[in-house]
Amino acid sequence: MERQVALVTGGSGGIGAAVAVALAAAGASVGVNYRSDPEGAAAVVAEIEQLGGSAVALQADASREDQVRSMFRALLDRFGRLDVLVANAGIQQDAAFAEMTLEQWRAVLDVNLTGQFLCAREAVRIFDRQGRDPGRSCAIGKIICVSSVHEVIPWAGHANYAASKGGVMLMMKSLAQEVAPRGIRVNGIAPGAIQTEINRAAWETQEALQSLLKLIPYGRIGRPEDVARAAVWLASDASDYVTGTSLFVDCGMALYPGFRDNG
Ligand SMILES: NC(=O)c1ccc[n+]([C@@H]2O[C@H](COP(=O)([O-])OP(=O)(O)OC[C@H]3O[C@@H](n4cnc5c(N)ncnc54)[C@H](OP(=O)(O)O)[C@@H]3O)[C@@H](O)[C@H]2O)c1
């Protein structure tokens, strides 16, 4: 990833932080986006600089068009180009369907789906302007949409989240189809249960963890680094013949584990 520049949205913690560090370890300069946690983003930048890499923290709400535009401008001001977007920022606001407010529905769709649209659109515009540079990468640019196993697994009590991730999957595939002739690769990562703040309630007690593990055939909760390694692969020329694919990083969560014992 040397001489390449990546932007990771929601890079101040969890999966995004691990992706930012892994891309930097692979040689990329990295923009670390955050919304509300400047200390988290600064810690990621410091970790990358300790590795001998370059990074910049960029504040923006990924669901706001004006802020997304300013963030990409700031990245270009600092590093001069963009090669990889990892659209990762995401939230959950859970409620039973009949109790879900329009605000909860909109908040999740705005960040998880519209935010990825806004960021991917800016990235495509920049990739098209930059053109091809085979010395850097076979592709003109790469986009990785962080989705979820819930792009295919229905999730009661989380209809807004599942709808946003199903939307991300088909946006990703439609965009991949549209821009492949221009040399842009677009893929998704569908993580299973990864130990971060977003799902703390699912792993912080032994009881919750044991119940979660029943859904994971491989028998362990994921770590952000598990997703980060997949992101580096999808961002690099090692995956140059891959576009429009959801890579499930879930240790079998999407394999209907309830059918293990004859259903
Ligand atoms: N953990 C899992 O098991 C799991 C499974 C499947 C999919 N995912 C997906 O993976 C992605 C990352 O989740 P995570 O587990 O790492 O969660 P996390 O630890 O809660 O981190 C979420 C990140 O998103 C950022 N963010 C939230 N709203 C934002 C906005 N409007 N604009 C910019 N950044 C925003 C947060 O930034 P601030 O803290 O600075 O506000 C934070 O950096 C999400 O899309 C999530 O849906 C996670």
The ligand as a MOL file (V3000), in Angstrom:
LIG
                    3D

  0  0  0     0  0            999 V3000
M  V30 BEGIN CTAB
M  V30 COUNTS 48 52 0 0 0
M  V30 BEGIN ATOM
M  V30 1 N -18.8460 -4.7790 16.1310 0
M  V30 2 C -19.5710 -5.6220 15.4170 0
M  V30 3 O -19.8740 -6.7560 15.8630 0
M  V30 4 C -20.0250 -5.2600 14.0320 0
M  V30 5 C -20.6470 -6.2690 13.2970 0
M  V30 6 C -21.0870 -5.9770 12.0080 0
M  V30 7 C -20.9020 -4.7240 11.4930 0
M  V30 8 N -20.2970 -3.7600 12.2240 0 CHG=1
M  V30 9 C -20.1400 -2.4410 11.5980 0
M  V30 10 O -18.8060 -2.0280 11.6870 0
M  V30 11 C -18.7500 -0.6030 11.6990 0
M  V30 12 C -17.8870 -0.1390 12.8660 0
M  V30 13 O -18.5100 -0.5600 14.0670 0
M  V30 14 P -17.7300 -0.8040 15.4260 0
M  V30 15 O -18.1480 -2.1220 15.9090 0
M  V30 16 O -16.2880 -0.4930 15.2640 0 CHG=-1
M  V30 17 O -18.4640 0.2890 16.3250 0
M  V30 18 P -17.8840 1.3740 17.3700 0
M  V30 19 O -16.7740 0.8060 18.1650 0
M  V30 20 O -19.1050 1.8890 18.0590 0
M  V30 21 O -17.2890 2.5030 16.4140 0
M  V30 22 C -18.1380 3.2720 15.6040 0
M  V30 23 C -17.3140 4.3290 14.9010 0
M  V30 24 O -18.1960 5.0420 14.0200 0
M  V30 25 C -18.0200 6.4190 14.2650 0
M  V30 26 N -19.2390 7.1530 13.9270 0
M  V30 27 C -20.4980 6.9660 14.4110 0
M  V30 28 N -21.3370 7.8430 13.8400 0
M  V30 29 C -20.6030 8.5950 12.9790 0
M  V30 30 C -20.8860 9.6490 12.0850 0
M  V30 31 N -22.1310 10.1560 11.9650 0
M  V30 32 N -19.8790 10.1740 11.3460 0
M  V30 33 C -18.6140 9.7040 11.4770 0
M  V30 34 N -18.2730 8.6990 12.3030 0
M  V30 35 C -19.2680 8.1510 13.0400 0
M  V30 36 C -17.6310 6.5640 15.7090 0
M  V30 37 O -16.9410 7.7930 15.8540 0
M  V30 38 P -17.0020 8.6930 17.2140 0
M  V30 39 O -16.8460 7.7200 18.3550 0
M  V30 40 O -15.8310 9.6250 17.0310 0
M  V30 41 O -18.3190 9.3900 17.2280 0
M  V30 42 C -16.7000 5.3380 15.8560 0
M  V30 43 O -15.4100 5.6520 15.3930 0
M  V30 44 C -20.1950 -0.1230 11.7520 0
M  V30 45 O -20.6430 0.2190 10.4550 0
M  V30 46 C -20.9400 -1.3450 12.2700 0
M  V30 47 O -22.2900 -1.3570 11.8700 0
M  V30 48 C -19.8620 -3.9940 13.4980 0
M  V30 END ATOM
M  V30 BEGIN BOND
M  V30 1 1 1 2
M  V30 2 2 2 3
M  V30 3 1 2 4
M  V30 4 1 4 5
M  V30 5 2 4 48
M  V30 6 2 5 6
M  V30 7 1 6 7
M  V30 8 2 7 8
M  V30 9 1 8 9
M  V30 10 1 8 48
M  V30 11 1 9 10
M  V30 12 1 9 46
M  V30 13 1 10 11
M  V30 14 1 11 12
M  V30 15 1 11 44
M  V30 16 1 12 13
M  V30 17 1 13 14
M  V30 18 2 14 15
M  V30 19 1 14 16
M  V30 20 1 14 17
M  V30 21 1 17 18
M  V30 22 2 18 19
M  V30 23 1 18 20
M  V30 24 1 18 21
M  V30 25 1 21 22
M  V30 26 1 22 23
M  V30 27 1 23 24
M  V30 28 1 23 42
M  V30 29 1 24 25
M  V30 30 1 25 26
M  V30 31 1 25 36
M  V30 32 1 26 27
M  V30 33 1 26 35
M  V30 34 2 27 28
M  V30 35 1 28 29
M  V30 36 1 29 30
M  V30 37 2 29 35
M  V30 38 1 30 31
M  V30 39 2 30 32
M  V30 40 1 32 33
M  V30 41 2 33 34
M  V30 42 1 34 35
M  V30 43 1 36 37
M  V30 44 1 36 42
M  V30 45 1 37 38
M  V30 46 2 38 39
M  V30 47 1 38 40
M  V30 48 1 38 41
M  V30 49 1 42 43
M  V30 50 1 44 45
M  V30 51 1 44 46
M  V30 52 1 46 47
M  V30 END BOND
M  V30 END CTAB
M  END
